[in-house]
């Protein structure tokens, strides 16, 4: 059974930084970070896609960085210059063929 465990969320002031971690129970090529606010659909934030391609959502380009430690099956999301509109529950996902697996989410709140 695949498990994804996110950590690193919390409360941060505008302009601050946080690093989220997502540890998977096994290796996946495709790992993604998403976020969701109440009443809205999940938004893709950053992704390692097939062939190692990296993509970012337009709203986070230049501020967020996705990285990974393959030896630890862990994907990170470094979030800098955080804004109140970045407040959301952040989820990681792993994709393999037609299957998607999700973590439980971690809350990020950007507020003064």
C-alpha positions in Angstrom: 0.0 0.0 0.0 1.4 3.4 -1.0 1.7 6.0 1.7 2.6 9.6 1.2 3.3 11.7 4.3 3.6 15.5 4.2 5.2 17.7 6.8 6.5 21.2 7.3 3.3 23.3 7.2 2.6 26.0 9.7 2.0 29.7 10.3 4.4 32.1 8.7 4.4 35.9 8.2 4.2 37.4 4.7 7.6 37.4 3.1 8.7 34.4 5.1 9.7 30.9 4.0 8.7 27.4 4.6 9.9 24.0 3.3 7.4 21.2 2.9 8.4 17.6 2.7 6.6 14.6 1.2 8.0 11.1 2.0 6.7 8.2 -0.1 6.7 4.5 0.9 8.5 3.8 -2.4 10.0 5.6 -5.4 8.0 7.4 -8.0 9.2 9.3 -11.1 6.2 11.7 -11.1 5.7 13.6 -7.9 3.6 16.8 -7.6 2.6 19.4 -5.1 -0.9 20.8 -5.2 -2.8 23.2 -2.9 -6.5 23.8 -2.1 -8.5 26.4 -0.4 -12.1 26.0 0.8 -14.6 26.0 -2.1 -11.9 25.8 -4.8 -10.4 23.0 -6.9 -7.0 21.7 -6.2 -4.3 23.8 -7.9 -1.1 22.4 -9.3 1.8 24.1 -7.6 4.9 22.3 -8.8 5.7 19.0 -10.3 8.4 16.5 -11.3 6.9 14.9 -14.4 8.1 12.1 -16.7 11.6 12.5 -18.1 12.5 14.7 -15.1 10.7 17.7 -16.4 9.8 20.3 -13.8 6.7 22.5 -14.0 5.4 25.3 -11.8 2.1 27.0 -11.5 2.1 30.6 -12.8 1.3 32.0 -9.3 4.4 30.5 -7.7 7.1 30.8 -10.4 10.2 32.4 -9.1 9.2 31.9 -5.5 8.8 28.1 -5.0 11.3 25.4 -5.8 10.6 21.7 -6.0 13.5 19.3 -5.3 13.9 15.7 -4.3 16.1 13.2 -2.5 15.7 9.9 -4.3 17.6 8.0 -1.6 14.9 9.0 0.9 11.9 8.9 -1.5 11.3 12.4 -0.4 10.2 15.4 -2.4 10.5 19.0 -1.1 8.8 22.3 -1.8 10.8 25.3 -0.8 8.4 28.3 -0.5 9.9 31.8 -0.4 8.4 35.2 -0.4 5.2 33.8 0.9 2.0 35.8 0.4 -1.3 35.6 2.2 -2.9 34.2 -1.0 -0.5 31.2 -0.6 -2.6 30.1 2.4 -4.0 26.7 1.6 -3.8 23.0 2.4 -0.8 21.6 0.5 -1.0 18.0 -0.8 1.6 15.9 -2.5 0.7 13.3 -5.0 2.5 10.4 -6.8 1.5 9.2 -10.2 2.2 5.9 -11.8 0.4 5.0 -15.1 -3.3 5.6 -14.4 -3.0 5.6 -10.6 -2.7 8.6 -8.4 -1.8 8.5 -4.7 -2.3 11.4 -2.3 -1.0 12.5 1.1 -3.2 13.8 3.9 -2.2 17.4 3.3 -0.5 20.0 5.5 -1.8 23.4 6.3 0.1 26.5 5.3 -1.1 29.8 6.7 0.5 33.1 5.7 -0.6 35.9 8.0 0.7 38.7 10.1 
